[in-house]
Amino acid sequence: MSLLTVQNMSIGFGGILALKEVSFSVEKGEIFSILGPNGAGKTTLFNCINGIYKPDCGQATFDGVDITGKRPDQIARLGIARTFQNIELFSHMSAMDNILLGRHKFMKTGVIRSLFCGPSVRREEIANREKAEEIIDFLEIQAARNQLVVNLPYGARKLVELGRALALEPKVLLLDEPASGMNLEERNDLIHWIGDIRDELGITCLMVEHDMNMVMQISDRVLVLDFGEVIALGAPEEIAGDAKVAEVYLGQKGAEHA
């Protein structure tokens, strides 16, 4: 059974269909990428999967559970974490504190008990900080640990957001344009980390990305959307030779240079 399945998912805004009967499945351990020009529905699809939007029709199933219409926090607790196209961090908190926010589902101590700071509270705090330190070491952002996010360069902020998602210990990680705004060196490092997230942490990755070279380099399978519809699905080499995909991207480039 597939880890994540989307069946006939559609959603419209103001009479315009953003997704049109989109169907696909993601297997455990895959790096599955979604390509498409601007406005193709890629982020909308992520929003439907993690509960920000409720689709008009269709279904999303995760690990045997129907997650269609569930709240984002319920879906996160089931094991789906996410990064965003536009960074969503608390700018005036440290990198460490932002990553610790991803540990919320593991924090059992209530507000009243935490005020007294008993042994169980201290043990929980230590355990969660140790996990956050592991993530900081994994992503090699030790220098950012105690800095306010607002003072960090853009690439480091992207990694802090990735670290917060990893702190949830997800089964599936949704990466929405993780390389946007990064320089070439940062992108190369990110390719390495995504591979390690799958291979070392055992996390299945579902990625939206515009960098065709990056997608072709690290993906097991690629789905291509255009105007909310699936126009191709297959291995990277199949997608690279697909005539419809070439037409979509060449058409987009032609429009940009018109």
C-alpha positions as CSV (number, residue, x, y, z in Angstrom):
1,M,0.0,0.0,0.0
2,S,1.3,3.5,-0.9
3,L,2.2,5.8,1.9
4,L,0.4,8.8,0.5
5,T,-2.4,8.6,-2.1
6,V,-4.3,11.5,-3.8
7,Q,-7.4,10.5,-5.8
8,N,-9.3,12.8,-8.2
9,M,-8.6,15.9,-6.2
10,S,-10.2,19.1,-7.4
11,I,-10.5,22.6,-6.0
12,G,-11.7,25.9,-7.5
13,F,-11.5,29.6,-6.5
14,G,-14.0,32.1,-7.9
15,G,-15.1,29.7,-10.6
16,I,-11.5,28.9,-11.7
17,L,-10.3,25.3,-11.2
18,A,-6.9,25.3,-9.5
19,L,-6.7,21.5,-9.5
20,K,-8.6,19.2,-11.9
21,E,-9.0,15.6,-10.8
22,V,-5.4,15.2,-9.7
23,S,-4.4,11.6,-8.8
24,F,-1.0,10.1,-7.8
25,S,0.6,8.0,-5.1
26,V,3.9,8.2,-3.2
27,E,5.7,5.1,-2.0
28,K,7.5,4.9,1.3
29,G,11.2,6.0,0.8
30,E,10.6,8.0,-2.4
31,I,11.7,11.4,-3.3
32,F,8.7,12.5,-5.4
33,S,8.8,15.8,-7.1
34,I,6.1,18.0,-8.6
35,L,7.0,20.3,-11.5
36,G,5.0,22.9,-13.4
37,P,5.0,26.5,-14.4
38,N,3.8,29.3,-12.2
39,G,0.1,29.0,-11.5
40,A,0.0,25.2,-12.3
41,G,-1.4,24.4,-8.9
42,K,1.6,22.9,-7.1
43,T,1.3,24.8,-3.8
44,T,-2.5,24.5,-3.9
45,L,-2.0,20.7,-4.0
46,F,0.3,20.9,-0.9
47,N,-2.3,23.1,0.8
48,C,-5.0,20.4,0.2
49,I,-2.7,17.6,1.4
50,N,-1.8,19.3,4.7
51,G,-5.2,20.7,5.5
52,I,-4.9,24.4,4.7
53,Y,-7.5,24.0,2.0
54,K,-10.3,21.6,1.8
55,P,-10.7,20.2,-1.7
56,D,-14.1,20.5,-3.5
57,C,-13.9,16.8,-4.3
58,G,-11.4,13.9,-4.2
59,Q,-9.5,12.3,-1.3
60,A,-6.1,12.2,0.3
61,T,-5.1,9.1,2.2
62,F,-2.0,8.9,4.4
63,D,-0.7,5.7,5.9
64,G,-4.2,4.1,5.5
65,V,-6.0,7.1,7.1
66,D,-8.3,9.4,5.2
67,I,-6.9,12.9,5.9
68,T,-9.3,14.8,3.6
69,G,-10.7,17.8,5.5
70,K,-8.6,17.2,8.6
71,R,-7.1,20.3,10.3
72,P,-3.4,21.0,9.7
73,D,-2.5,20.2,13.3
74,Q,-4.2,16.8,13.1
75,I,-2.4,16.0,9.9
76,A,0.9,17.1,11.4
77,R,0.4,14.8,14.4
78,L,-0.2,11.9,12.0
79,G,3.2,12.5,10.5
80,I,3.2,15.0,7.7
81,A,5.5,18.0,8.1
82,R,5.9,20.9,5.7
83,T,8.1,23.8,4.7
84,F,6.7,26.8,2.8
85,Q,7.4,28.7,-0.4
86,N,7.6,31.9,1.7
87,I,9.5,31.3,4.9
88,E,7.2,31.0,7.9
89,L,9.4,31.5,11.0
90,F,9.2,33.6,14.2
91,S,11.8,36.3,13.2
92,H,12.5,37.6,16.7
93,M,13.1,34.1,18.2
94,S,16.4,32.2,17.9
95,A,17.0,29.4,15.4
96,M,17.0,27.0,18.4
97,D,13.6,28.2,19.7
98,N,12.1,28.0,16.2
99,I,13.2,24.4,15.8
100,L,11.9,23.6,19.3
101,L,8.5,24.7,18.2
102,G,8.5,21.7,15.9
103,R,8.6,19.5,19.0
104,H,5.2,20.6,20.2
105,K,3.5,17.2,19.7
106,F,6.1,15.6,21.9
107,M,5.6,18.1,24.8
108,K,3.2,16.5,27.4
109,T,3.7,19.0,30.2
110,G,0.8,21.4,30.6
111,V,1.1,25.1,31.5
112,I,0.4,24.7,35.2
113,R,3.0,21.9,35.7
114,S,5.6,23.8,33.6
115,L,5.3,26.8,36.1
116,F,6.7,24.6,38.9
117,C,9.6,23.2,36.7
118,G,9.6,19.8,38.4
119,P,11.8,16.8,37.4
120,S,9.5,15.6,34.7
121,V,9.4,19.1,33.1
122,R,13.2,19.3,33.1
123,R,13.5,15.8,31.6
124,E,11.1,16.7,28.8
125,E,13.0,20.0,28.1
126,I,16.3,18.3,28.0
127,A,15.1,15.5,25.7
128,N,13.6,18.0,23.2
129,R,16.6,20.2,23.3
130,E,18.8,17.2,22.6
131,K,16.7,16.4,19.6
132,A,16.9,20.0,18.4
133,E,20.7,19.9,18.7
134,E,20.8,16.7,16.6
135,I,18.9,18.5,13.9
136,I,21.2,21.6,14.1
137,D,24.2,19.3,13.7
138,F,22.6,17.3,10.9
139,L,22.0,20.5,8.9
140,E,25.3,22.1,10.0
141,I,23.7,25.3,11.2
142,Q,25.6,25.4,14.6
143,A,26.6,29.1,14.0
144,A,22.9,30.0,13.8
145,R,21.8,28.2,16.9
146,N,21.4,31.2,19.2
147,Q,21.0,34.0,16.6
148,L,17.6,35.7,16.0
149,V,16.2,34.5,12.7
150,V,15.8,38.1,11.5
151,N,19.6,38.4,11.6
152,L,20.2,35.3,9.5
153,P,20.9,35.2,5.8
154,Y,18.1,33.9,3.6
155,G,19.7,30.5,3.0
156,A,20.2,29.9,6.7
157,R,16.6,30.8,7.4
158,K,15.5,28.2,4.8
159,L,17.5,25.6,6.7
160,V,16.0,26.6,10.1
161,E,12.5,26.1,8.6
162,L,13.6,22.7,7.3
163,G,15.0,21.9,10.8
164,R,11.6,22.8,12.4
165,A,9.8,20.5,10.0
166,L,12.3,17.7,10.9
167,A,11.8,18.3,14.6
168,L,8.3,16.9,14.1
169,E,9.9,13.5,13.2
170,P,7.6,13.1,10.2
171,K,7.0,10.1,8.0
172,V,6.4,12.5,5.0
173,L,8.1,15.8,4.4
174,L,6.4,18.3,2.1
175,L,9.1,20.7,0.7
176,D,7.7,23.7,-1.1
177,E,10.4,25.2,-3.3
178,P,13.2,24.5,-0.8
179,A,15.9,25.8,-3.0
180,S,14.3,29.2,-3.9
181,G,16.6,32.1,-3.1
182,M,19.6,29.9,-2.5
183,N,22.9,30.3,-4.2
184,L,24.6,27.4,-6.1
185,E,26.6,26.2,-3.2
186,E,23.6,26.2,-0.9
187,R,21.5,24.3,-3.5
188,N,24.2,21.6,-3.8
189,D,24.2,21.3,0.0
190,L,20.5,21.0,0.0
191,I,20.5,18.2,-2.6
192,H,22.9,16.3,-0.2
193,W,20.6,16.9,2.8
194,I,17.5,15.8,1.0
195,G,19.2,12.6,0.1
196,D,20.3,12.1,3.7
197,I,16.8,12.9,5.0
198,R,15.5,10.0,3.0
199,D,18.4,7.6,3.4
200,E,19.5,8.3,7.0
201,L,16.3,9.5,8.6
202,G,13.9,7.3,6.6
203,I,11.6,10.2,5.7
204,T,9.7,10.2,2.4
205,C,10.0,13.5,0.6
206,L,7.4,15.2,-1.6
207,M,8.9,18.3,-3.2
208,V,7.7,21.2,-5.3
209,E,10.7,22.8,-7.1
210,H,11.3,25.0,-10.2
211,D,15.0,23.9,-10.5
212,M,14.7,21.3,-13.3
213,N,18.3,20.2,-12.8
214,M,17.8,19.6,-9.1
215,V,14.6,17.7,-9.6
216,M,16.1,15.4,-12.3
217,Q,19.2,14.8,-10.1
218,I,17.5,13.6,-6.9
219,S,13.9,12.5,-7.7
220,D,12.7,8.9,-8.0
221,R,9.6,10.0,-9.8
222,V,8.2,13.3,-11.1
223,L,4.7,14.6,-11.6
224,V,4.1,17.5,-13.9
225,L,1.1,19.9,-13.6
226,D,-0.2,22.4,-16.0
227,F,-3.2,24.6,-15.3
228,G,-4.1,22.2,-12.4
229,E,-4.0,19.0,-14.6
230,V,-1.6,16.1,-14.6
231,I,0.2,16.1,-17.9
232,A,3.0,13.6,-17.1
233,L,4.1,11.2,-14.4
234,G,7.2,9.0,-14.4
235,A,10.9,8.6,-13.8
236,P,13.1,11.7,-14.4
237,E,14.4,10.4,-17.7
238,E,10.9,9.8,-19.0
239,I,9.8,13.3,-18.0
240,A,12.9,14.9,-19.6
241,G,11.9,13.4,-22.9
242,D,8.1,14.0,-22.7
243,A,6.9,16.2,-25.5
244,K,4.0,17.8,-23.5
245,V,6.5,18.8,-20.7
246,A,8.8,20.3,-23.2
247,E,5.9,22.3,-24.8
248,V,4.8,23.6,-21.4
249,Y,8.3,24.8,-20.4
250,L,9.3,26.1,-23.8
251,G,5.9,27.9,-24.1
252,Q,6.5,29.5,-20.7
253,K,10.0,30.7,-21.7
254,G,8.6,32.0,-24.9
255,A,6.0,34.0,-23.1
256,E,8.6,35.4,-20.7
257,H,10.8,36.6,-23.5
258,A,7.9,38.0,-25.6
